[in-house]
């Protein structure tokens, strides 16, 4: 499996587990309500899931339409922007979960309680629709960014990778619900967090390559070194590592500075997120 397909599996896996978690938290909360509220709430829960999915598909359609409508350099600019947007969203998601993940369940339940008590439950519909739409829209942007970075398109292998990610998410969620020691929620979020940060780094480097190719940024120097003799980033194992991590065998100064700056920013943002989580912990 290529690096691009592995990235697709990873993104769909993580985003699907988060969406399943949102639905499970709200469904569990509804199960503890009075029978009348439970029945009414489940209708709004189901409708919200469908609406969120439809909105996500609409976002994906808009992205594809705009990409096809643009031509020449404008399409290259758009794709570069989407690659970097996907990287920024991945980083933002990881940092947000580091700082707020522990209180997510309580926030969802309190929001559902307020929503079900007002507007005849329409608030619950909006809450669920927005939660699912957010996960779905992020997935659409991530997938487009990954495919644009690789110069590919939404073909049969990419769809198969997305389905594999969804299947992995369902299996992972089932294992997490069993509460096994080998796969706890904490272990899941830490593992997926690390994988997503590496993925975001590779997208940053892919976006930078496009900006340099478009003459929007200078490389600053000729290649500083050449490790192609050890690991060629254009084929085989080296190509896989390059797609997954942003590795470059012949980097100029600009890519080196951006790669180092990205990981310094990651360290600082995660440190701030950890401090925020500790501040709100009971």
FIDRENZA-671714 format. One line per 8 residues: number of its first residue (from 1); for each residue x, y, z of N, C-alpha, C. Coordinates in nm, 3 decimals, always signed. Example, Ala and Ser with C-alpha at 12.3 -4.5 7.8 and 13.67 -1.06 7.14 Angstrom:
% FIDRENZA-671714
1 = +1.319/-0.569/+0.780/+1.230/-0.450/+0.780/+1.320/-0.330/+0.780 ~ +1.285/-0.225/+0.708/+1.367/-0.106/+0.714/+1.290/+0.003/+0.787;
% end
This chain:
% FIDRENZA-671714
1 = +0.084/-0.119/+0.000/+0.000/+0.000/+0.000/+0.088/+0.124/+0.000 ~ +0.054/+0.222/-0.083/+0.133/+0.344/-0.093/+0.113/+0.432/+0.030 ~ +0.205/+0.530/+0.043/+0.194/+0.622/+0.155/+0.065/+0.702/+0.152 ~ +0.022/+0.741/+0.032/-0.103/+0.818/+0.019/-0.222/+0.737/+0.070 ~ -0.230/+0.611/+0.033/-0.342/+0.527/+0.077/-0.337/+0.504/+0.228 ~ -0.218/+0.489/+0.283/-0.206/+0.475/+0.428/-0.252/+0.602/+0.499 ~ -0.221/+0.717/+0.442/-0.268/+0.844/+0.500/-0.421/+0.850/+0.499 ~ -0.482/+0.805/+0.390/-0.628/+0.805/+0.381/-0.687/+0.714/+0.488;
9 = -0.631/+0.595/+0.503/-0.679/+0.501/+0.606/-0.670/+0.566/+0.743 ~ -0.557/+0.629/+0.773/-0.536/+0.691/+0.903/-0.639/+0.800/+0.931 ~ -0.660/+0.888/+0.834/-0.752/+1.001/+0.855/-0.895/+0.951/+0.874 ~ -0.941/+0.861/+0.789/-1.078/+0.811/+0.801/-1.093/+0.733/+0.931 ~ -0.992/+0.658/+0.970/-0.996/+0.583/+1.096/-1.016/+0.677/+1.215 ~ -0.932/+0.777/+1.226/-0.939/+0.867/+1.341/-1.068/+0.948/+1.342 ~ -1.103/+1.007/+1.229/-1.223/+1.091/+1.224/-1.349/+1.008/+1.248 ~ -1.352/+0.887/+1.197/-1.470/+0.801/+1.216/-1.485/+0.761/+1.362;
17 = -1.374/+0.730/+1.428/-1.382/+0.696/+1.571/-1.434/+0.815/+1.651 ~ -1.389/+0.935/+1.618/-1.438/+1.053/+1.689/-1.588/+1.073/+1.666 ~ -1.633/+1.053/+1.542/-1.775/+1.067/+1.513/-1.856/+0.960/+1.588 ~ -1.805/+0.838/+1.590/-1.874/+0.730/+1.663/-1.879/+0.761/+1.813 ~ -1.773/+0.821/+1.864/-1.769/+0.856/+2.006/-1.877/+0.960/+2.038 ~ -1.891/+1.060/+1.952/-1.994/+1.162/+1.973/-2.132/+1.099/+1.976 ~ -2.160/+1.013/+1.877/-2.290/+0.948/+1.869/-2.313/+0.859/+1.991 ~ -2.211/+0.784/+2.032/-2.226/+0.693/+2.146/-2.251/+0.768/+2.276;
25 = -2.182/+0.880/+2.296/-2.203/+0.959/+2.418/-2.346/+1.010/+2.424 ~ -2.395/+1.063/+2.312/-2.531/+1.116/+2.312/-2.635/+1.005/+2.321 ~ -2.610/+0.892/+2.254/-2.704/+0.779/+2.264/-2.708/+0.724/+2.406 ~ -2.592/+0.717/+2.472/-2.587/+0.671/+2.610/-2.659/+0.766/+2.703 ~ -2.647/+0.894/+2.677/-2.716/+0.993/+2.760/-2.868/+0.980/+2.740 ~ -2.911/+0.961/+2.616/-3.054/+0.947/+2.589/-3.111/+0.822/+2.657 ~ -3.031/+0.717/+2.666/-3.079/+0.592/+2.728/-3.113/+0.611/+2.875 ~ -3.062/+0.716/+2.937/-3.089/+0.742/+3.079/-3.204/+0.839/+3.101;
33 = -3.266/+0.884/+2.991/-3.375/+0.980/+3.004/-3.510/+0.909/+3.016 ~ -3.613/+0.988/+3.043/-3.748/+0.933/+3.051/-3.789/+0.876/+2.915 ~ -3.878/+0.773/+2.913/-3.913/+0.708/+2.786/-3.958/+0.804/+2.676 ~ -4.041/+0.904/+2.711/-4.089/+0.997/+2.609/-3.974/+1.079/+2.552 ~ -3.889/+1.131/+2.640/-3.773/+1.207/+2.594/-3.677/+1.119/+2.515 ~ -3.666/+0.993/+2.557/-3.575/+0.901/+2.489/-3.618/+0.878/+2.344 ~ -3.747/+0.852/+2.325/-3.796/+0.828/+2.190/-3.781/+0.953/+2.102 ~ -3.819/+1.066/+2.158/-3.809/+1.191/+2.082/-3.663/+1.225/+2.052;
41 = -3.578/+1.205/+2.151/-3.437/+1.235/+2.133/-3.370/+1.149/+2.028 ~ -3.409/+1.020/+2.023/-3.347/+0.931/+1.924/-3.385/+0.971/+1.782 ~ -3.506/+1.022/+1.764/-3.546/+1.070/+1.632/-3.459/+1.188/+1.588 ~ -3.438/+1.283/+1.680/-3.355/+1.398/+1.648/-3.209/+1.358/+1.632 ~ -3.164/+1.258/+1.711/-3.027/+1.209/+1.698/-3.004/+1.151/+1.558 ~ -3.094/+1.063/+1.515/-3.082/+1.004/+1.382/-3.089/+1.107/+1.271 ~ -3.183/+1.200/+1.284/-3.196/+1.305/+1.181/-3.071/+1.392/+1.178 ~ -3.014/+1.420/+1.294/-2.893/+1.501/+1.299/-2.775/+1.432/+1.234;
49 = -2.764/+1.300/+1.253/-2.655/+1.224/+1.189/-2.668/+1.232/+1.037 ~ -2.789/+1.209/+0.987/-2.811/+1.214/+0.842/-2.781/+1.354/+0.787 ~ -2.829/+1.457/+0.857/-2.805/+1.594/+0.811/-2.656/+1.627/+0.810 ~ -2.586/+1.584/+0.914/-2.442/+1.609/+0.920/-2.367/+1.541/+0.807 ~ -2.405/+1.417/+0.776/-2.341/+1.345/+0.666/-2.370/+1.413/+0.532 ~ -2.495/+1.456/+0.512/-2.530/+1.524/+0.387/-2.452/+1.655/+0.372 ~ -2.438/+1.727/+0.481/-2.362/+1.852/+0.476/-2.216/+1.824/+0.441 ~ -2.160/+1.717/+0.497/-2.022/+1.681/+0.468/-2.005/+1.647/+0.321;
57 = -2.101/+1.572/+0.265/-2.095/+1.539/+0.123/-2.105/+1.664/+0.037 ~ -2.187/+1.760/+0.082/-2.199/+1.885/+0.008/-2.067/+1.961/+0.009 ~ -1.999/+1.965/+0.123/-1.869/+2.031/+0.131/-1.769/+1.964/+0.036 ~ -1.768/+1.829/+0.037/-1.678/+1.757/-0.053/-1.709/+1.790/-0.199 ~ -1.839/+1.799/-0.232/-1.878/+1.833/-0.368/-1.833/+1.972/-0.408 ~ -1.845/+2.067/-0.317/-1.802/+2.205/-0.345/-1.651/+2.209/-0.370 ~ -1.576/+2.139/-0.287/-1.430/+2.137/-0.304/-1.392/+2.080/-0.440 ~ -1.455/+1.968/-0.476/-1.425/+1.906/-0.605/-1.468/+1.996/-0.721;
65 = -1.583/+2.062/-0.706/-1.631/+2.151/-0.813/-1.535/+2.267/-0.834 ~ -1.493/+2.328/-0.724/-1.402/+2.442/-0.735/-1.270/+2.398/-0.797 ~ -1.221/+2.281/-0.756/-1.096/+2.231/-0.810/-1.105/+2.207/-0.960 ~ -1.218/+2.150/-1.005/-1.235/+2.124/-1.147/-1.260/+2.253/-1.226 ~ -1.323/+2.351/-1.162/-1.355/+2.477/-1.230/-1.230/+2.560/-1.255 ~ -1.135/+2.554/-1.161/-1.011/+2.628/-1.178/-0.921/+2.556/-1.278 ~ -0.834/+2.632/-1.340/-0.742/+2.571/-1.436/-0.605/+2.635/-1.424 ~ -0.504/+2.567/-1.476/-0.369/+2.621/-1.479/-0.314/+2.651/-1.341;
73 = -0.249/+2.766/-1.330/-0.186/+2.805/-1.204/-0.289/+2.823/-1.092 ~ -0.410/+2.868/-1.127/-0.512/+2.889/-1.024/-0.545/+2.758/-0.953 ~ -0.551/+2.648/-1.028/-0.576/+2.519/-0.965/-0.458/+2.479/-0.877 ~ -0.337/+2.508/-0.922/-0.219/+2.477/-0.840/-0.220/+2.558/-0.711 ~ -0.258/+2.686/-0.719/-0.267/+2.768/-0.598/-0.373/+2.712/-0.502 ~ -0.487/+2.674/-0.558/-0.596/+2.620/-0.476/-0.552/+2.491/-0.408 ~ -0.487/+2.404/-0.482/-0.445/+2.277/-0.423/-0.339/+2.299/-0.316 ~ -0.246/+2.390/-0.339/-0.146/+2.421/-0.237/-0.213/+2.474/-0.110;
81 = -0.311/+2.563/-0.129/-0.383/+2.619/-0.014/-0.458/+2.509/+0.062 ~ -0.520/+2.415/-0.010/-0.594/+2.309/+0.054/-0.502/+2.212/+0.128 ~ -0.386/+2.184/+0.072/-0.289/+2.098/+0.140/-0.247/+2.159/+0.273 ~ -0.215/+2.289/+0.271/-0.172/+2.356/+0.394/-0.289/+2.373/+0.491 ~ -0.410/+2.395/+0.438/-0.528/+2.402/+0.525/-0.551/+2.269/+0.595 ~ -0.536/+2.160/+0.522/-0.552/+2.027/+0.582/-0.450/+2.006/+0.693 ~ -0.325/+2.047/+0.669/-0.221/+2.033/+0.771/-0.256/+2.115/+0.895 ~ -0.302/+2.238/+0.874/-0.338/+2.324/+0.987/-0.455/+2.267/+1.066;
89 = -0.554/+2.210/+0.997/-0.670/+2.152/+1.066/-0.631/+2.029/+1.146 ~ -0.543/+1.947/+1.090/-0.495/+1.830/+1.165/-0.428/+1.875/+1.294 ~ -0.339/+1.972/+1.283/-0.267/+2.022/+1.401/-0.365/+2.083/+1.502 ~ -0.460/+2.163/+1.452/-0.558/+2.224/+1.542/-0.641/+2.119/+1.614 ~ -0.679/+2.013/+1.543/-0.761/+1.908/+1.603/-0.685/+1.838/+1.715 ~ -0.558/+1.806/+1.689/-0.478/+1.737/+1.789/-0.459/+1.824/+1.913 ~ -0.427/+1.951/+1.891/-0.405/+2.042/+2.005/-0.534/+2.061/+2.083 ~ -0.648/+2.075/+2.013/-0.776/+2.094/+2.082/-0.810/+1.971/+2.167;
97 = -0.789/+1.852/+2.112/-0.818/+1.731/+2.189/-0.725/+1.717/+2.308 ~ -0.602/+1.760/+2.293/-0.509/+1.754/+2.407/-0.558/+1.842/+2.522 ~ -0.614/+1.958/+2.488/-0.658/+2.049/+2.593/-0.799/+2.029/+2.642 ~ -0.889/+1.972/+2.557/-1.031/+1.966/+2.592/-1.090/+1.825/+2.589 ~ -1.013/+1.727/+2.544/-1.067/+1.593/+2.526/-1.127/+1.534/+2.652 ~ -1.064/+1.562/+2.767/-1.111/+1.503/+2.891/-1.252/+1.550/+2.927 ~ -1.284/+1.672/+2.892/-1.417/+1.724/+2.927/-1.518/+1.717/+2.815 ~ -1.483/+1.647/+2.705/-1.571/+1.645/+2.589/-1.703/+1.576/+2.621;
105 = -1.699/+1.465/+2.694/-1.822/+1.393/+2.725/-1.918/+1.480/+2.805 ~ -1.866/+1.545/+2.909/-1.953/+1.630/+2.990/-2.012/+1.745/+2.910 ~ -1.930/+1.803/+2.821/-1.980/+1.913/+2.739/-2.090/+1.867/+2.644 ~ -2.074/+1.750/+2.585/-2.177/+1.697/+2.495/-2.307/+1.669/+2.571 ~ -2.295/+1.607/+2.687/-2.415/+1.572/+2.764/-2.488/+1.696/+2.813 ~ -2.415/+1.794/+2.863/-2.481/+1.916/+2.910/-2.545/+1.991/+2.793 ~ -2.476/+1.990/+2.677/-2.535/+2.054/+2.559/-2.660/+1.982/+2.512 ~ -2.659/+1.848/+2.520/-2.776/+1.771/+2.479/-2.892/+1.794/+2.575;
113 = -2.862/+1.806/+2.703/-2.968/+1.829/+2.801/-3.037/+1.962/+2.777 ~ -2.959/+2.065/+2.749/-3.017/+2.195/+2.720/-3.095/+2.191/+2.589 ~ -3.038/+2.122/+2.490/-3.100/+2.118/+2.358/-3.232/+2.044/+2.359 ~ -3.238/+1.933/+2.432/-3.361/+1.854/+2.434/-3.472/+1.926/+2.509 ~ -3.433/+2.013/+2.600/-3.533/+2.084/+2.680/-3.589/+2.207/+2.610 ~ -3.529/+2.246/+2.500/-3.574/+2.368/+2.431/-3.609/+2.337/+2.287 ~ -3.694/+2.417/+2.231/-3.729/+2.410/+2.089/-3.776/+2.271/+2.048 ~ -3.844/+2.200/+2.139/-3.896/+2.066/+2.109/-3.790/+1.970/+2.057;
121 = -3.667/+1.985/+2.106/-3.561/+1.894/+2.068/-3.486/+1.932/+1.943 ~ -3.525/+2.041/+1.878/-3.454/+2.083/+1.758/-3.308/+2.119/+1.789 ~ -3.287/+2.165/+1.911/-3.150/+2.196/+1.952/-3.061/+2.073/+1.949 ~ -3.118/+1.957/+1.988/-3.040/+1.833/+1.984/-3.005/+1.798/+1.839 ~ -3.101/+1.816/+1.750/-3.076/+1.792/+1.608/-2.960/+1.878/+1.558 ~ -2.961/+2.007/+1.594/-2.856/+2.098/+1.551/-2.722/+2.056/+1.611 ~ -2.722/+2.020/+1.740/-2.599/+1.978/+1.808/-2.536/+1.858/+1.738 ~ -2.617/+1.757/+1.710/-2.565/+1.636/+1.645/-2.522/+1.666/+1.502;
129 = -2.604/+1.740/+1.428/-2.572/+1.772/+1.289/-2.440/+1.847/+1.280 ~ -2.420/+1.945/+1.368/-2.296/+2.022/+1.365/-2.176/+1.935/+1.400 ~ -2.192/+1.846/+1.499/-2.081/+1.759/+1.540/-2.041/+1.666/+1.426 ~ -2.139/+1.603/+1.362/-2.109/+1.511/+1.252/-2.058/+1.588/+1.130 ~ -2.117/+1.704/+1.103/-2.073/+1.785/+0.989/-1.929/+1.829/+1.008 ~ -1.892/+1.862/+1.130/-1.753/+1.903/+1.155/-1.657/+1.789/+1.124 ~ -1.686/+1.670/+1.176/-1.598/+1.557/+1.150/-1.594/+1.524/+1.001 ~ -1.711/+1.524/+0.939/-1.718/+1.490/+0.797/-1.650/+1.593/+0.708;
137 = -1.670/+1.721/+0.740/-1.608/+1.827/+0.660/-1.456/+1.823/+0.674 ~ -1.409/+1.801/+0.797/-1.264/+1.788/+0.816/-1.210/+1.671/+0.736 ~ -1.283/+1.560/+0.736/-1.239/+1.444/+0.659/-1.230/+1.477/+0.511 ~ -1.331/+1.547/+0.458/-1.330/+1.583/+0.316/-1.209/+1.671/+0.283 ~ -1.179/+1.768/+0.369/-1.065/+1.856/+0.346/-0.934/+1.779/+0.357 ~ -0.925/+1.692/+0.459/-0.803/+1.612/+0.476/-0.778/+1.525/+0.354 ~ -0.883/+1.456/+0.308/-0.866/+1.364/+0.196/-0.827/+1.440/+0.069 ~ -0.892/+1.554/+0.045/-0.855/+1.631/-0.074/-0.710/+1.679/-0.063;
145 = -0.671/+1.724/+0.058/-0.533/+1.770/+0.077/-0.432/+1.658/+0.054 ~ -0.464/+1.538/+0.103/-0.374/+1.424/+0.084/-0.361/+1.390/-0.064 ~ -0.475/+1.384/-0.134/-0.472/+1.349/-0.276/-0.404/+1.458/-0.358 ~ -0.429/+1.584/-0.323/-0.366/+1.694/-0.395/-0.214/+1.693/-0.373 ~ -0.172/+1.662/-0.251/-0.029/+1.657/-0.222/+0.040/+1.549/-0.304 ~ -0.032/+1.439/-0.327/+0.026/+1.328/-0.403/+0.003/+1.342/-0.553 ~ -0.072/+1.444/-0.594/-0.101/+1.461/-0.735/-0.198/+1.357/-0.788 ~ -0.278/+1.299/-0.698/-0.372/+1.195/-0.737/-0.514/+1.245/-0.741;
153 = -0.606/+1.151/-0.756/-0.749/+1.185/-0.761/-0.827/+1.078/-0.687 ~ -0.956/+1.103/-0.670/-1.041/+1.010/-0.597/-1.075/+0.892/-0.688 ~ -0.991/+0.790/-0.685/-1.011/+0.674/-0.770/-1.050/+0.553/-0.684 ~ -1.057/+0.437/-0.747/-1.101/+0.317/-0.676/-1.008/+0.280/-0.560 ~ -0.875/+0.281/-0.576/-0.788/+0.252/-0.461/-0.810/+0.350/-0.344 ~ -0.831/+0.478/-0.375/-0.854/+0.576/-0.268/-0.985/+0.548/-0.196 ~ -1.089/+0.514/-0.271/-1.217/+0.478/-0.208/-1.203/+0.351/-0.123 ~ -1.126/+0.253/-0.174/-1.104/+0.131/-0.097/-1.029/+0.161/+0.032;
161 = -0.932/+0.254/+0.026/-0.858/+0.292/+0.146/-0.951/+0.361/+0.247 ~ -1.043/+0.444/+0.197/-1.138/+0.511/+0.287/-1.229/+0.408/+0.354 ~ -1.275/+0.309/+0.279/-1.359/+0.204/+0.337/-1.280/+0.122/+0.438 ~ -1.152/+0.097/+0.408/-1.068/+0.025/+0.503/-1.051/+0.104/+0.633 ~ -1.037/+0.237/+0.620/-1.028/+0.321/+0.739/-1.155/+0.317/+0.820 ~ -1.271/+0.317/+0.752/-1.399/+0.308/+0.822/-1.413/+0.174/+0.893 ~ -1.375/+0.065/+0.826/-1.382/-0.067/+0.889/-1.289/-0.074/+1.010 ~ -1.169/-0.017/+0.997/-1.076/-0.015/+1.109/-1.132/+0.066/+1.225;
169 = -1.203/+0.176/+1.194/-1.263/+0.257/+1.299/-1.371/+0.180/+1.374 ~ -1.455/+0.108/+1.301/-1.560/+0.030/+1.366/-1.501/-0.078/+1.456 ~ -1.396/-0.146/+1.407/-1.332/-0.251/+1.487/-1.263/-0.190/+1.608 ~ -1.195/-0.076/+1.587/-1.125/-0.009/+1.697/-1.224/+0.039/+1.802 ~ -1.335/+0.097/+1.757/-1.434/+0.147/+1.852/-1.494/+0.032/+1.933 ~ -1.521/-0.081/+1.868/-1.574/-0.197/+1.940/-1.476/-0.244/+2.046 ~ -1.346/-0.246/+2.013/-1.245/-0.287/+2.110/-1.235/-0.187/+2.225 ~ -1.245/-0.058/+2.193/-1.239/+0.044/+2.297/-1.358/+0.035/+2.391;
177 = -1.475/+0.002/+2.336/-1.595/-0.011/+2.419/-1.583/-0.128/+2.515 ~ -1.506/-0.231/+2.477/-1.485/-0.345/+2.566/-1.392/-0.311/+2.682 ~ -1.319/-0.202/+2.665/-1.234/-0.155/+2.774/-1.113/-0.243/+2.801 ~ -1.054/-0.299/+2.696/-0.938/-0.384/+2.715/-0.817/-0.301/+2.757 ~ -0.730/-0.364/+2.835/-0.611/-0.294/+2.879/-0.516/-0.264/+2.763 ~ -0.518/-0.352/+2.664/-0.427/-0.335/+2.550/-0.465/-0.214/+2.465 ~ -0.593/-0.176/+2.467/-0.637/-0.064/+2.384/-0.735/+0.021/+2.464 ~ -0.681/+0.114/+2.541/-0.764/+0.206/+2.618/-0.787/+0.333/+2.537;
185 = -0.883/+0.414/+2.582/-0.907/+0.541/+2.513/-0.783/+0.629/+2.518 ~ -0.713/+0.629/+2.631/-0.593/+0.712/+2.642/-0.487/+0.666/+2.542 ~ -0.468/+0.533/+2.531/-0.369/+0.481/+2.436/-0.409/+0.513/+2.292 ~ -0.539/+0.503/+2.263/-0.586/+0.533/+2.128/-0.557/+0.677/+2.091 ~ -0.592/+0.771/+2.179/-0.572/+0.912/+2.146/-0.424/+0.947/+2.137 ~ -0.340/+0.887/+2.221/-0.197/+0.915/+2.213/-0.137/+0.861/+2.084 ~ -0.175/+0.738/+2.046/-0.123/+0.679/+1.923/-0.170/+0.757/+1.800 ~ -0.300/+0.782/+1.793/-0.353/+0.854/+1.677/-0.300/+0.997/+1.673;
193 = -0.279/+1.057/+1.789/-0.223/+1.192/+1.795/-0.085/+1.194/+1.730 ~ +0.001/+1.098/+1.766/+0.135/+1.093/+1.709/+0.131/+1.072/+1.557 ~ +0.044/+0.981/+1.513/+0.034/+0.954/+1.370/-0.017/+1.075/+1.293 ~ -0.115/+1.145/+1.351/-0.170/+1.262/+1.284/-0.069/+1.376/+1.277 ~ +0.012/+1.393/+1.380/+0.114/+1.498/+1.377/+0.218/+1.470/+1.269 ~ +0.256/+1.344/+1.254/+0.348/+1.307/+1.147/+0.284/+1.334/+1.011 ~ +0.154/+1.297/+0.999/+0.081/+1.322/+0.875/+0.076/+1.472/+0.843 ~ +0.046/+1.554/+0.943/+0.041/+1.699/+0.921/+0.177/+1.751/+0.875;
201 = +0.284/+1.698/+0.932/+0.417/+1.739/+0.890/+0.444/+1.706/+0.744 ~ +0.398/+1.589/+0.700/+0.417/+1.553/+0.560/+0.336/+1.644/+0.468 ~ +0.217/+1.684/+0.512/+0.136/+1.776/+0.432/+0.199/+1.915/+0.425 ~ +0.257/+1.959/+0.536/+0.328/+2.088/+0.535/+0.440/+2.086/+0.432 ~ +0.516/+1.977/+0.430/+0.627/+1.968/+0.335/+0.577/+1.959/+0.191 ~ +0.467/+1.886/+0.170/+0.410/+1.878/+0.035/+0.359/+2.014/-0.011 ~ +0.293/+2.087/+0.080/+0.247/+2.222/+0.046/+0.363/+2.315/+0.017 ~ +0.470/+2.303/+0.094/+0.589/+2.385/+0.071/+0.650/+2.355/-0.066;
209 = +0.656/+2.227/-0.101/+0.709/+2.191/-0.233/+0.630/+2.261/-0.344 ~ +0.498/+2.266/-0.329/+0.415/+2.331/-0.430/+0.440/+2.482/-0.435 ~ +0.455/+2.544/-0.319/+0.481/+2.688/-0.315/+0.616/+2.721/-0.379 ~ +0.714/+2.636/-0.357/+0.845/+2.658/-0.419/+0.835/+2.639/-0.570 ~ +0.761/+2.535/-0.611/+0.745/+2.509/-0.755/+0.671/+2.623/-0.824 ~ +0.582/+2.691/-0.752/+0.508/+2.804/-0.808/+0.584/+2.936/-0.796 ~ +0.707/+2.929/-0.744/+0.793/+3.048/-0.725/+0.734/+3.147/-0.625 ~ +0.651/+3.096/-0.534/+0.598/+3.182/-0.428/+0.693/+3.189/-0.309;
217 = +0.777/+3.088/-0.295/+0.879/+3.086/-0.191/+1.010/+3.040/-0.253 ~ +1.123/+3.092/-0.207/+1.253/+3.049/-0.261/+1.306/+2.928/-0.184 ~ +1.381/+2.841/-0.249/+1.442/+2.730/-0.175/+1.558/+2.776/-0.087 ~ +1.609/+2.897/-0.113/+1.716/+2.963/-0.037/+1.855/+2.913/-0.073 ~ +1.872/+2.782/-0.088/+2.005/+2.727/-0.118/+1.989/+2.607/-0.211 ~ +2.100/+2.562/-0.270/+2.097/+2.430/-0.335/+2.080/+2.324/-0.226 ~ +2.058/+2.199/-0.266/+2.043/+2.092/-0.165/+2.161/+2.090/-0.068 ~ +2.129/+2.080/+0.061/+2.232/+2.085/+0.164/+2.303/+1.951/+0.179;
225 = +2.232/+1.843/+0.150/+2.292/+1.710/+0.157/+2.213/+1.617/+0.065 ~ +2.264/+1.497/+0.051/+2.200/+1.398/-0.035/+2.208/+1.261/+0.033 ~ +2.095/+1.215/+0.082/+2.090/+1.082/+0.145/+2.016/+0.983/+0.057 ~ +2.006/+1.013/-0.073/+1.936/+0.922/-0.163/+2.006/+0.787/-0.171 ~ +2.136/+0.784/-0.148/+2.209/+0.657/-0.151/+2.162/+0.565/-0.037 ~ +2.112/+0.627/+0.072/+2.065/+0.550/+0.185/+1.915/+0.526/+0.178 ~ +1.840/+0.631/+0.146/+1.694/+0.622/+0.139/+1.644/+0.722/+0.036 ~ +1.616/+0.675/-0.083/+1.571/+0.761/-0.192/+1.423/+0.793/-0.173;
233 = +1.391/+0.924/-0.167/+1.252/+0.962/-0.142/+1.164/+0.953/-0.265 ~ +1.218/+0.907/-0.377/+1.140/+0.900/-0.499/+1.089/+0.762/-0.535 ~ +1.124/+0.662/-0.457/+1.080/+0.527/-0.491/+1.089/+0.435/-0.371 ~ +1.019/+0.321/-0.382/+1.028/+0.215/-0.282/+1.000/+0.261/-0.141 ~ +1.078/+0.207/-0.048/+1.061/+0.239/+0.094/+1.080/+0.388/+0.121 ~ +1.176/+0.449/+0.052/+1.200/+0.592/+0.072/+1.081/+0.676/+0.030 ~ +1.016/+0.638/-0.079/+0.896/+0.710/-0.122/+0.784/+0.698/-0.021 ~ +0.771/+0.580/+0.040/+0.669/+0.559/+0.143/+0.698/+0.644/+0.266;
241 = +0.824/+0.644/+0.309/+0.863/+0.725/+0.425/+0.843/+0.874/+0.396 ~ +0.877/+0.917/+0.274/+0.860/+1.058/+0.237/+0.713/+1.098/+0.240 ~ +0.625/+1.012/+0.186/+0.482/+1.044/+0.184/+0.424/+1.050/+0.324 ~ +0.472/+0.966/+0.414/+0.415/+0.959/+0.548/+0.473/+1.062/+0.644 ~ +0.599/+1.101/+0.625/+0.666/+1.185/+0.725/+0.715/+1.319/+0.673 ~ +0.721/+1.339/+0.541/+0.779/+1.462/+0.488/+0.929/+1.454/+0.469 ~ +0.986/+1.335/+0.480/+1.130/+1.317/+0.459/+1.171/+1.361/+0.319 ~ +1.285/+1.429/+0.309/+1.341/+1.469/+0.182/+1.488/+1.426/+0.177;
249 = +1.526/+1.360/+0.068/+1.663/+1.312/+0.056/+1.759/+1.424/+0.017 ~ +1.710/+1.525/-0.054/+1.795/+1.636/-0.101/+1.731/+1.770/-0.062 ~ +1.722/+1.802/+0.064/+1.650/+1.924/+0.105/+1.734/+2.050/+0.090 ~ +1.667/+2.158/+0.046/+1.730/+2.290/+0.050/+1.709/+2.349/+0.190 ~ +1.759/+2.470/+0.208/+1.751/+2.532/+0.341/+1.607/+2.562/+0.381 ~ +1.523/+2.610/+0.287/+1.386/+2.643/+0.321/+1.310/+2.522/+0.376 ~ +1.310/+2.406/+0.310/+1.242/+2.290/+0.368/+1.295/+2.250/+0.504 ~ +1.427/+2.261/+0.524/+1.484/+2.226/+0.654/+1.431/+2.321/+0.763;
257 = +1.426/+2.450/+0.732/+1.378/+2.547/+0.830/+1.228/+2.525/+0.859 ~ +1.150/+2.500/+0.755/+1.007/+2.479/+0.775/+0.980/+2.351/+0.853 ~ +1.051/+2.244/+0.821/+1.032/+2.117/+0.891/+1.067/+2.132/+1.039 ~ +1.180/+2.197/+1.067/+1.219/+2.219/+1.207/+1.120/+2.312/+1.276 ~ +1.077/+2.417/+1.207/+0.980/+2.510/+1.267/+0.849/+2.443/+1.299 ~ +0.805/+2.353/+1.210/+0.679/+2.281/+1.235/+0.687/+2.201/+1.365 ~ +0.792/+2.126/+1.384/+0.800/+2.041/+1.504/+0.824/+2.123/+1.630 ~ +0.891/+2.237/+1.619/+0.903/+2.326/+1.735/+0.765/+2.381/+1.773;
265 = +0.686/+2.422/+1.671/+0.551/+2.471/+1.696/+0.464/+2.362/+1.758 ~ +0.478/+2.239/+1.709/+0.402/+2.126/+1.766/+0.434/+2.110/+1.915 ~ +0.562/+2.111/+1.948/+0.602/+2.094/+2.088/+0.544/+2.203/+2.177 ~ +0.548/+2.327/+2.130/+0.497/+2.439/+2.210/+0.345/+2.432/+2.225 ~ +0.275/+2.399/+2.117/+0.129/+2.392/+2.122/+0.082/+2.276/+2.209 ~ +0.148/+2.162/+2.200/+0.109/+2.048/+2.284/+0.138/+2.076/+2.431 ~ +0.246/+2.145/+2.456/+0.276/+2.182/+2.594/+0.168/+2.273/+2.651 ~ +0.122/+2.368/+2.570/+0.015/+2.458/+2.615/-0.115/+2.381/+2.634;
273 = -0.143/+2.286/+2.542/-0.264/+2.205/+2.556/-0.262/+2.119/+2.680 ~ -0.147/+2.060/+2.711/-0.133/+1.978/+2.832/-0.153/+2.063/+2.956 ~ -0.097/+2.185/+2.955/-0.114/+2.275/+3.070/-0.260/+2.312/+3.088 ~ -0.333/+2.336/+2.977/-0.474/+2.369/+2.987/-0.554/+2.252/+3.041 ~ -0.520/+2.131/+2.996/-0.590/+2.012/+3.046/-0.567/+1.996/+3.196 ~ -0.444/+2.019/+3.242/-0.414/+2.007/+3.384/-0.488/+2.113/+3.464 ~ -0.506/+2.231/+3.406/-0.573/+2.341/+3.477/-0.721/+2.313/+3.500 ~ -0.785/+2.242/+3.407/-0.929/+2.215/+3.419/-0.958/+2.079/+3.480;
281 = -0.854/+2.000/+3.506/-0.876/+1.866/+3.563/-0.928/+1.880/+3.705 ~ -1.023/+1.792/+3.747/-1.076/+1.800/+3.883/-0.972/+1.762/+3.986;
% end
